Each structure stands twice: as C-alpha cells, then as structure tokens.
C-alpha cells in the first residue's frame, strides 16, 4: 500500500508543489509545400501548415504561462483580501480559473512561495480526485475497475507538455497502460502495477481522508464578494444588475458559469448572506447543470449495449458531487440507493437471461430498446 502524508500527500499526481519543474517539451510540426512556376520561370513556394502544426504554434511558451499564472493569482489574492492562498492548510481562494499548465507552473516554479506552491498542489489534487470520483463510485458498486483506469488515462493525457516530460508522469502513465492490459483479461481484479500507479495512489488517498477542500464558508464569502463586484461594475456602467436574461436596460448577472460548489454555497444561503433572488438563481443554475448531467447520462446509456449503463451513470454523477452539491441539487441518499438497486436488479435479470440462452443484445431487444 502506498503511504500517504497527512497534510500534503507526496504523490506524483497530488502535491506537485514538491516536484521540480521539467523543461518545456518541444513540439514537432509538419508542413506541406507546393511550388508553381511563374511567367518568369521563378519558383514560388506556398506553405500550408497541418492542423497539428497550427495547434503547436498556438501553444504558449512556458514563460508566458508562468507570467499569466502569477497575474491571475495576484488578482485572486487582491479580490479575496489575502496575502496567502492557504488558510489552515486548506485553499482560501478559488483556483478553478487557472488551467492545468498554469497550476503546474505555480506548483513547480521557485518564483512562487511555499504556500502558493502548496495551494496549486491542492487544486491539482482536487482535480484528479474529481476525475476519479465518479468512476471509483461505479467500480465500488460493480467491482469492475476498467472505467476507473480509463478515466485515469484520460486525465493524464489531458495534462500539459511540461508535466508529460517529467519522470512522474511517464511512470504513472506506464502503470496505467499496464493496468489496462491486465484488466482486459480480469476486469474485476485490481491490477498489480507499481507504486507510481495514480489509481492506487488515489484509492490510498481516499482511505486517508482525501485532500482538504476549501471550507464552504470561505467559498460563500468569496461568492458574496464576486456578486457585489458584478453589481458594482453594472451600476458603474449605468445599468441596473438583474437576473433577467432578457433585459434590455439592465445588466444580466449570469451565474451559470460559476463552479457547482460555489453555486451550492449560494443556493444553501451559507452564512445567511444571500438574498432570496440570489438563492433562487443559484438553485436554478444547479438544476440546469444537474438536469444536463442526467440527460447526458441517459443519452450515453441509450447508445450502449449495457442495460445497466444509465444506473451506472447516475452512480458516477452522484459520486462525483460534494455533499453541498448533492444537498443543493436535491440528490438524496435515497436517489443513490435507487440507482444502485436498479443496477443490481438489472444485472441479475441480464445474468438470468444469459443463463437461459440469451445475450445482452437480445435482452435489450426484449426490453424494447
């Protein structure tokens, strides 16, 4: 079992603040050229970059990433009225606006303080946990670890070139590849890989209590300041702030882009500091998000040959939500229990149908799908 530290677990995919920065990986590009003869018989060359080459040119150099990370962090600290992004070893500012490369820059470069590096490590850890939570919840019910390892592979592959150039990423990705190879034969047996296996590290982290999340009270305080700033900006521009998206004279205050946990803090009126209109708007935004997640889960299941797909998708969504998000969205434990029961009963029916000489495809046809 992988050992996990108390405050900041020293793993390759959690506390990046304790990992030296790697050099920026060089990205290769390709081009195709065509020559046409001019009337003067001089060769004119036209170069057309491939889509991969164009994408490579659009990638920012790491120095720019560092600079932008510093600017964003400074703005967040000023807005929060703080000198450190940490409070009692927890995040005290919302770092969700920083992308993965900016977080890695913040966590790995010595121009950032120890607190700032640790804060970036916590945010990266939260993101990895968020990516794993849903598939881990499904694996706990089904006993199948394949989706969990595929989710880890997807997460690692989404990281920036600087991280991918590091020994930690390379070892972790190799462990995931080996895990998927073993799961192809035995999907319900946890693979034996290496100490660099991010899934094993995640499970050990969960057993140790997980990363320290930002207190909901601090999230609510930040939301209050953000709303007040939006209102002030609207008034300064000579327009009244409003939650009416069809407004012509006013400025529409759109909450849909806020993180779900921030919306939850407002919807639950944490600290009794939000108006009825703000609470209602946050609840509406959460309903829209949860409804969209359910619809996506249903549509995904409709394309699957697995009759348990929809119940698994519900289990995944529920497992990925924080306690505050579930409460604000009205996702009770009974809802989760119903999804688990649906999975178990459908699995049993499918098994019985197979034992009677049918298969899953025939079962789905029999069910009218």
Secondary structure, DSSP 8 states (H G I E B T S, - for coil): -----SSS---TTT-GGGS-----------EEEEEEE-TT--EEEEEEE-HHHHHHHHS--HHHHHHHHHHHHHHHHHHHT-S-SEETTEE-S--TTS-HHHHHHHHH-TTS-HHHHHHHHHHHHHHHHHHHHHHHHHHHHH---HHHHHHHHHHHHTS-HHHHTSHHHHHHHHHHHHHHHHHTT-TTS-----TT-HHHHHHHHHHTT------HHHHHHHHHHHHHHHHHHHHHTT--EES-TT-SSSEE---TTS-HHHHHHHHTTTTS-S-HHHHHHHHHHHHHHHHHHHHHHHHHHHT-S-TTHHHHHHHHHHHHS-HHHHHHHT--HHHHHHHHHHHHHHHHHHHHHHHTT--HHHHHHHTT-
